[in-house]
Amino acid sequence: MKKLFKKYLTFLGLTLTPLFSQSQQLPQFSQYMFNGLHINPGYAGYKNQGYVQSTFRNQWINLPGAPQTFSLTADFSANGGLMGFGVSLLNDQIGPTRTTSALLTYAHRVRTGEDSYLSLGLSAGTNQYVLDGSNLLPVDPLDPDINFENQSLFTPNMNTGLFFHSPYFYAGISAFNLIGRKALDREDIALSLHDIHYFFTAGAMLPINDVVSLKPSILVREVRGAPISYDLNTMLLFFERLWLGASYRSNLRFGSENPEGNLNKRNALALIVEVFVTEDLRFGYAYDQNLNTLQNLRNDSHEFSIGYYISKKRSRITNPRWF
């Protein structure tokens, strides 16, 4: 099994070189600022109404074995918005590996001011890691040490986070993959490194006039063995119906630069559009342009999302749902 795992790593190194430097990172989404449940369980119930969203991300198209990620999340609130509940399903396919997770979330919210709240969230569930041996590309197909059957492993998982919000500002900090690491250490089939991921995010809503509002935000990610990465986002809201904006993604690099290490740079520019088709139905699209070695290969990324707000009949929504 150890030889199989080494051959699997060699496959990733040859076919998914851009992934190797960030193999420890959880799946990323460019439209996370419209669904904070992807990065912080304390976000559950923030909208003070039911909300369901599905997102599909096709990353680095036409690159063999490139990531394809699908997620489905749902959350709602209770007790006057002081309690939040959520469920998250995710499937991430990278080459011969697949990670599937299912999480249940609870968030408890306390009032900190007239219109401000602080929420503590906790999510728990399970991850499944699968290596599909039939998708391996060995140098010697007759190698007896290679198992071409599916290999799988289940581990528990738990995430936690704090989320503060007011009508015009929000900030949050969270930690993912708090448990389950030992289960991977006991197996050679540790397909996805299960290290703790830390997220910090903050943003604001700044009205410019009666028609346009500005929403700047930032996201910082940190995980052992990978550079600290960050997203700088700027979104414009028109008529409280159409979002247009962009996101710049990069990572912090320390020490001397390797002139041939441009693949380690996570630089990318994302163009984002979100539109309310109706009061409760929202569509989103993000186009990511790589700004590293992949730039000239035209292996860009596409991300689609659809969200639906579940409103009670004759209910009046007082939450502007900006975050």
C-alpha positions as CSV (number, residue, x, y, z in Angstrom):
1,M,0.0,0.0,0.0
2,K,2.9,2.4,0.7
3,K,4.2,1.8,-2.8
4,L,0.8,2.5,-4.2
5,F,0.5,5.8,-2.3
6,K,4.0,6.8,-3.5
7,K,3.0,6.1,-7.1
8,Y,-0.2,8.1,-6.5
9,L,1.8,11.1,-5.4
10,T,4.1,10.7,-8.4
11,F,0.9,10.8,-10.6
12,L,-0.2,14.0,-9.0
13,G,3.2,15.5,-9.3
14,L,3.3,14.8,-13.1
15,T,-0.3,15.6,-14.0
16,L,-1.4,18.1,-11.4
17,T,1.8,20.1,-10.7
18,P,-0.2,23.3,-9.9
19,L,-2.1,21.4,-7.2
20,F,0.9,20.0,-5.5
21,S,1.9,23.2,-3.7
22,Q,-1.6,23.5,-2.3
23,S,-2.6,19.9,-1.8
24,Q,-3.4,20.5,1.9
25,Q,-6.0,23.2,1.2
26,L,-9.7,22.6,1.3
27,P,-11.7,23.3,-1.8
28,Q,-12.0,27.0,-2.6
29,F,-14.9,29.0,-3.9
30,S,-14.8,32.5,-5.5
31,Q,-18.4,33.2,-4.4
32,Y,-17.9,32.4,-0.7
33,M,-18.9,35.9,0.3
34,F,-22.5,35.1,-0.6
35,N,-22.6,31.9,1.4
36,G,-20.4,32.1,4.5
37,L,-21.3,28.6,5.6
38,H,-18.5,27.4,3.3
39,I,-15.9,28.9,5.6
40,N,-17.6,29.6,9.0
41,P,-20.3,27.5,10.8
42,G,-21.1,30.6,12.9
43,Y,-22.8,32.0,9.7
44,A,-25.7,29.5,9.9
45,G,-29.0,31.3,10.3
46,Y,-27.5,34.8,9.7
47,K,-30.1,35.6,7.0
48,N,-32.9,35.0,9.5
49,Q,-34.7,32.9,7.0
50,G,-34.3,29.6,5.2
51,Y,-31.7,29.6,2.4
52,V,-30.5,26.8,0.0
53,Q,-27.6,27.2,-2.3
54,S,-25.8,24.9,-4.8
55,T,-22.4,25.6,-6.2
56,F,-20.4,23.9,-8.9
57,R,-16.7,24.9,-9.6
58,N,-14.8,23.6,-12.6
59,Q,-11.2,24.6,-11.9
60,W,-8.4,24.8,-14.4
61,I,-10.5,23.4,-17.3
62,N,-8.8,21.1,-19.8
63,L,-6.0,20.3,-17.3
64,P,-6.0,16.5,-16.8
65,G,-7.2,15.6,-13.3
66,A,-8.1,19.2,-12.4
67,P,-10.5,19.8,-9.5
68,Q,-14.2,19.7,-9.9
69,T,-16.2,20.6,-6.8
70,F,-19.9,20.5,-6.0
71,S,-21.5,21.7,-2.8
72,L,-25.1,21.9,-1.5
73,T,-25.8,23.9,1.6
74,A,-29.0,24.8,3.5
75,D,-29.5,26.9,6.7
76,F,-32.3,28.5,8.6
77,S,-32.9,30.3,11.9
78,A,-35.2,29.8,14.9
79,N,-36.0,31.5,18.2
80,G,-36.2,35.0,16.6
81,G,-32.9,34.5,14.8
82,L,-30.9,33.6,17.9
83,M,-30.4,30.0,16.8
84,G,-29.1,28.8,13.4
85,F,-29.1,25.4,11.9
86,G,-27.4,24.2,8.7
87,V,-26.4,21.2,6.6
88,S,-23.5,21.0,4.1
89,L,-22.7,18.4,1.5
90,L,-19.6,18.6,-0.6
91,N,-17.9,16.4,-3.3
92,D,-14.4,17.3,-4.5
93,Q,-12.9,15.3,-7.3
94,I,-9.1,15.7,-8.1
95,G,-7.7,13.2,-10.5
96,P,-8.1,9.7,-9.1
97,T,-9.1,11.0,-5.7
98,R,-12.5,12.0,-4.3
99,T,-13.4,13.7,-1.0
100,T,-17.0,13.7,0.1
101,S,-18.2,15.3,3.3
102,A,-21.5,15.7,5.1
103,L,-21.9,18.2,8.0
104,L,-24.6,19.3,10.4
105,T,-24.3,22.8,11.9
106,Y,-25.6,24.6,14.9
107,A,-25.0,28.3,15.7
108,H,-26.0,30.2,18.8
109,R,-26.3,34.0,18.4
110,V,-26.3,36.7,21.1
111,R,-27.2,40.3,20.7
112,T,-24.2,42.7,21.3
113,G,-25.9,45.9,20.3
114,E,-29.2,47.3,18.9
115,D,-28.5,45.8,15.5
116,S,-25.3,43.7,16.0
117,Y,-24.9,40.0,16.9
118,L,-22.1,37.6,17.7
119,S,-22.6,34.0,16.8
120,L,-20.7,30.8,17.9
121,G,-21.1,27.9,15.5
122,L,-20.2,24.3,15.5
123,S,-20.4,21.7,12.7
124,A,-19.8,18.0,12.9
125,G,-20.0,15.1,10.4
126,T,-17.9,12.8,8.4
127,N,-15.5,12.8,5.5
128,Q,-14.9,10.0,3.0
129,Y,-11.6,9.8,1.1
130,V,-11.5,7.6,-2.0
131,L,-8.7,6.6,-4.4
132,D,-9.9,5.2,-7.6
133,G,-7.1,2.9,-8.8
134,S,-8.6,2.5,-12.2
135,N,-7.7,6.2,-12.9
136,L,-4.1,5.7,-12.1
137,L,-1.5,6.0,-14.9
138,P,1.4,3.8,-13.8
139,V,4.6,3.5,-15.8
140,D,4.3,-0.3,-15.5
141,P,0.6,-1.4,-15.7
142,L,1.7,-4.9,-14.6
143,D,3.3,-3.8,-11.4
144,P,1.9,-6.2,-8.7
145,D,2.1,-3.6,-6.0
146,I,-0.6,-1.4,-7.7
147,N,-4.2,-2.0,-6.6
148,F,-6.5,-0.8,-9.3
149,E,-9.6,-1.2,-7.1
150,N,-11.2,1.6,-5.1
151,Q,-9.6,2.3,-1.7
152,S,-11.6,4.4,0.8
153,L,-11.5,5.7,4.3
154,F,-14.0,7.4,6.6
155,T,-13.0,9.9,9.2
156,P,-15.0,12.1,11.6
157,N,-14.8,15.9,11.2
158,M,-15.6,19.0,13.2
159,N,-15.4,22.7,12.5
160,T,-16.0,25.8,14.7
161,G,-16.2,29.5,14.2
162,L,-17.2,33.0,15.5
163,F,-19.2,35.3,13.3
164,F,-20.0,39.0,14.1
165,H,-22.3,41.1,12.0
166,S,-24.2,44.4,12.0
167,P,-26.1,46.0,9.2
168,Y,-23.0,47.4,7.6
169,F,-20.1,45.3,8.9
170,Y,-19.1,41.7,9.5
171,A,-16.1,39.7,10.6
172,G,-15.4,36.1,11.4
173,I,-12.8,33.6,12.4
174,S,-13.0,29.8,12.1
175,A,-11.1,26.5,12.2
176,F,-11.8,23.5,10.1
177,N,-10.7,19.8,10.5
178,L,-10.4,19.9,14.2
179,I,-10.7,16.1,14.6
180,G,-10.1,13.0,12.5
181,R,-6.4,13.5,11.7
182,K,-5.3,10.5,13.7
183,A,-7.4,8.2,11.6
184,L,-5.5,9.4,8.6
185,D,-2.1,8.9,10.3
186,R,-3.0,5.2,10.8
187,E,-3.6,4.7,7.1
188,D,-1.4,4.8,4.0
189,I,-4.5,5.9,2.0
190,A,-4.4,9.5,3.5
191,L,-5.6,10.9,0.2
192,S,-6.3,14.4,1.4
193,L,-4.2,15.9,4.1
194,H,-6.5,16.6,7.0
195,D,-4.7,19.4,8.7
196,I,-6.5,22.2,10.6
197,H,-7.5,25.1,8.4
198,Y,-7.9,28.6,9.8
199,F,-10.0,31.3,8.1
200,F,-10.4,35.0,8.9
201,T,-12.8,37.2,7.0
202,A,-14.2,40.7,7.2
203,G,-16.2,43.1,5.1
204,A,-18.4,46.1,5.1
205,M,-21.4,47.6,3.2
206,L,-20.8,51.2,2.2
207,P,-23.8,53.0,0.5
208,I,-22.6,55.4,-2.2
209,N,-26.0,56.7,-3.2
210,D,-29.6,55.6,-3.5
211,V,-28.7,53.2,-6.4
212,V,-25.2,51.9,-5.7
213,S,-23.5,50.4,-2.7
214,L,-19.9,49.2,-2.3
215,K,-18.9,46.0,-0.5
216,P,-15.2,45.5,0.1
217,S,-14.1,42.3,1.9
218,I,-11.0,40.1,2.7
219,L,-10.4,36.5,3.3
220,V,-7.2,35.0,4.8
221,R,-6.5,31.2,4.9
222,E,-3.8,29.5,6.8
223,V,-2.9,25.8,6.9
224,R,0.3,24.0,7.9
225,G,2.6,23.2,5.0
226,A,1.1,25.8,2.6
227,P,1.6,29.5,2.1
228,I,-0.8,31.9,3.8
229,S,-3.3,32.9,1.1
230,Y,-5.7,35.8,0.9
231,D,-8.5,37.1,-1.2
232,L,-9.2,40.9,-1.7
233,N,-12.7,41.5,-3.0
234,T,-14.7,44.4,-4.2
235,M,-18.3,44.1,-5.1
236,L,-20.8,46.8,-6.3
237,L,-24.6,46.4,-5.6
238,F,-26.9,48.1,-8.1
239,F,-30.6,48.7,-7.2
240,E,-30.3,46.0,-4.5
241,R,-30.6,43.5,-7.4
242,L,-27.3,43.1,-9.3
243,W,-23.9,42.4,-7.9
244,L,-20.8,43.1,-10.0
245,G,-17.2,42.8,-8.7
246,A,-13.8,41.2,-8.7
247,S,-11.5,39.3,-6.4
248,Y,-7.7,39.1,-6.4
249,R,-6.2,35.9,-4.9
250,S,-2.6,35.5,-3.9
251,N,-0.4,34.1,-1.1
252,L,2.3,35.5,1.2
253,R,5.8,34.4,0.3
254,F,8.8,34.7,2.6
255,G,12.5,34.3,1.9
256,S,14.2,34.1,-1.5
257,E,12.1,33.6,-4.6
258,N,12.7,30.6,-6.8
259,P,12.7,32.0,-10.4
260,E,11.3,28.7,-11.6
261,G,8.8,28.4,-8.7
262,N,6.0,30.4,-10.3
263,L,3.7,27.4,-9.9
264,N,3.8,28.0,-6.1
265,K,2.1,31.4,-6.6
266,R,-1.7,31.3,-6.2
267,N,-2.2,34.6,-8.1
268,A,-5.6,34.7,-9.8
269,L,-8.2,37.3,-10.7
270,A,-11.9,36.4,-10.5
271,L,-14.7,38.4,-12.1
272,I,-18.0,37.8,-10.3
273,V,-21.6,38.5,-11.1
274,E,-24.7,37.8,-8.9
275,V,-28.2,38.7,-9.9
276,F,-31.6,38.4,-8.1
277,V,-33.8,37.0,-10.8
278,T,-36.7,37.3,-8.4
279,E,-37.0,38.4,-4.8
280,D,-35.9,35.0,-3.6
281,L,-34.0,33.4,-6.5
282,R,-30.4,34.3,-7.1
283,F,-27.9,33.2,-9.8
284,G,-24.1,33.7,-9.6
285,Y,-21.1,33.2,-11.9
286,A,-17.4,33.6,-11.3
287,Y,-14.6,33.4,-13.9
288,D,-11.1,32.9,-12.6
289,Q,-8.1,33.9,-14.7
290,N,-4.8,32.5,-13.5
291,L,-1.9,35.0,-13.2
292,N,0.9,32.4,-12.7
293,T,2.5,29.9,-15.1
294,L,-1.0,28.6,-16.0
295,Q,-1.9,32.0,-17.5
296,N,-0.7,31.1,-21.0
297,L,-2.2,27.7,-21.0
298,R,-5.8,29.0,-20.9
299,N,-6.7,26.7,-18.0
300,D,-9.1,29.1,-16.3
301,S,-11.9,28.3,-13.9
302,H,-15.7,28.6,-14.0
303,E,-18.0,28.6,-11.0
304,F,-21.8,28.6,-11.0
305,S,-24.2,29.0,-8.1
306,I,-27.9,29.1,-7.6
307,G,-29.5,30.1,-4.3
308,Y,-33.1,30.3,-3.1
309,Y,-34.5,32.1,-0.1
310,I,-37.4,30.2,1.6
311,S,-39.7,33.0,2.9
312,K,-42.8,32.4,4.9
313,K,-46.0,33.7,3.2
314,R,-46.7,37.4,4.0
315,S,-43.5,37.6,6.0
316,R,-41.5,40.8,5.9
317,I,-37.8,40.4,5.4
318,T,-36.0,43.0,7.4
319,N,-32.5,41.6,6.8
320,P,-31.0,43.1,3.6
321,R,-29.0,39.8,3.2
322,W,-25.9,41.7,2.0
323,F,-23.4,39.3,3.6
